[in-house]
Amino acid sequence: MGSECNGQVSVDFMLSLGIALILLIALVDSAISQETHGRELMAKTQARNVLEDMASAIDSVYLAGENATREHVLPETLPGGIDYTVKAYPRSLLLTYSYQQDKQYSRRILPANINGSAFDGSKGPIRITNVGGTIYLQNGQ
C-alpha cells in the first residue's frame, strides 16, 4: 500500500512539473516577442527622428530665404546597425529602412522646388542651400 502512494506522488509531481514547464515556455516566448516588438519600435522611432531632423533643416533653410545654407549630418546607420536610405521629393522626404522587412517613413516639407540631383542618398554631411526659392541638396565634402 505504501508503494502505491509513492507512485501517486510521482505522477502528481510529474504532472505539476509538466504544467510548470509549459507556463515557463509561454512566459519566455512572450518575453522574446516583447523584446522584438521593442526593437522594432526603437528602429521606427530612430528613423522618424533622422527624417524629422533632416526635414527641419530643409524647412529652416527654405524659410531663411535666398542664399541660406546649412550643413546637416545624416548618421551612417540607425542605432542597432540598421541601414536606411533617404530620398527627397517636392514637398516630402522618404526614409526607407529594413528591420525584418522593408518599412518607410515619410515627412512633408515646405519647399515644392527641391533639387536633389547632387544628393545620392549618401550618409554623412549634406549641404542644404536655398537659391531663388529652390532647395539644393548636395553631399558634403
Buried (B, 14 or more C-beta within 10 A) or exposed (E): EEEEEEEEEEEEEEEEEEEEEEEEEEEEEEEEEEEEEEBBEBBBEBBEBBBBBBBEBBBBBBEEEEEBEBEBEBEEBBEEEBEBBBBBEEEEBBBBBEBEEEBEBBBEBBBEBBBBEEBEBEBEEBBBBBEEEEBBBBBBE
